[in-house]
Amino acid sequence: MTTRDQYTHTPDEMLWQVPASGAARLSWEYDDGRERLLNLYQKGKDKQWDGAKRIDWSIEVDPYDPLGVPDEAMTLYGTPYWDKMSERDKGELRMHYGSWQFSQFLHGEQGAMVCAARIVESVPDLDAKFYSATQTMDEARHAEVYSRFLKDKIGMLYPVNDDLASLLGDTLRDQRWDMPYLGMQVLIEGLALAAFGMLRDTTDKPLPKQILSYVMQDEARHVAFGRMALRDYYKQLSDRELREREEFVIEGCYLMRDRLRGTEVLENFGIPPAEAHEYSERSEYLQLFRALLFSRIVPCVKDIGLWGERLQRAYVDMGVFELGDSNLDALMREDEEIAERLDAERFAAEEQARTAEVAEAIAQGADS
């Protein structure tokens, strides 16, 4: 079976071509580079992992409840549509929402892989090229594990959301070398980190928890890379150049906010687009989700030096301005620690099981 057969509807283009321009930059300066960035590069090498081995793919997944989210998380919860649904219908809805969310994660990760490769090509500094090369591999691994979960465990994919596609296209078409950093490392990756984290902390299903935790461990490094590179570079830009990048951030944040609605799912259940939009906007869970999703973006944007008056007004309009004072470093440390704890718990449980098996075999041998 091809992936085409698992899409809820076939994408308009199975191969999406984005015209790109910009210079490829090779540096003949092989000095030691920036210590902070080289340390991050070393960490990127040390933390490589195999998605086929680190994740326990033997865990069964109920496709009608793949993420274990509560009823309240369903946009239709509390509406007349929900009241008329059978348990089977509600299971179908959970399947579609799980597929839609992980499909957007998958498409975003492929975009991140291409952007990381673009950074290798276009960034002028060799130390940044080194790190971007490790990130390209990270993003390939993330696309691999999300694709496997969708194809093998749910059996359904959604096409890329229009708003996500728009931001990806804008990021890839821009010829300025810093824009893949800004569009991907700060906006798309920052929002994805928060979305991953919310699902990681609410799901009671072990397989998606493993996937999300391990992917987030990598993404914490990626956001740190973007912050480090852009903070240094943006100190050199003129006010006009900074305002241009703030306009890009404003537009990108509105696109990211709007892509969270998931109206495509409701439309697949026969709900008219306008009504699907209304239900999405009235969802209390979505409002909470949106606020949490910007917890990674707003402090990062402020940290790299993009904090002009118009950008601040946009964040006030979105209701996320106060997140600018969030402790991003603490959030990233927690992402790292959760993945390490999950590994320790899993391997400790496996060791206990092996010890019990050995003890049982010895006891059986003694009795025979």
Sequence and secondary structure as in RCSB ss.txt:
>XXXX:A:sequence
MTTRDQYTHTPDEMLWQVPASGAARLSWEYDDGRERLLNLYQKGKDKQWDGAKRIDWSIEVDPYDPLGVPDEAMT
LYGTPYWDKMSERDKGELRMHYGSWQFSQFLHGEQGAMVCAARIVESVPDLDAKFYSATQTMDEARHAEVYSRFL
KDKIGMLYPVNDDLASLLGDTLRDQRWDMPYLGMQVLIEGLALAAFGMLRDTTDKPLPKQILSYVMQDEARHVAF
GRMALRDYYKQLSDRELREREEFVIEGCYLMRDRLRGTEVLENFGIPPAEAHEYSERSEYLQLFRALLFSRIVPC
VKDIGLWGERLQRAYVDMGVFELGDSNLDALMREDEEIAERLDAERFAAEEQARTAEVAEAIAQGADS
>XXXX:A:secstr
  GGGGBSS  S SS               S   HHHHHHHHHHHHT   HHHHS TTS   TTSSS   GGGST
TTTSHHHHH  HHHHHHHHHHHHHHHHHHHHHHHHHHHHHHHHHHHH S HHHHHHHHHHHHHHHHHHHHHHHII
IIII  B    HHHHHHHHHHHH  STTHHIIIIIIIIHHHHHHHHHHHHHH   HHHHHHHHHHHHHHHHHHHH
HHHHHHHHHTTS HHHHHHHHHHHHHHHHHHHHGGG HHHHHHTT  HHHHHHHHHH HHHHHHHHHHTTTHHHH
HHHTT   HHHHHHHHHHT GGGGGS HHHHHHHHHHHHHHHHHHHHHHHHHHHHHHHHHHHHHHHH 
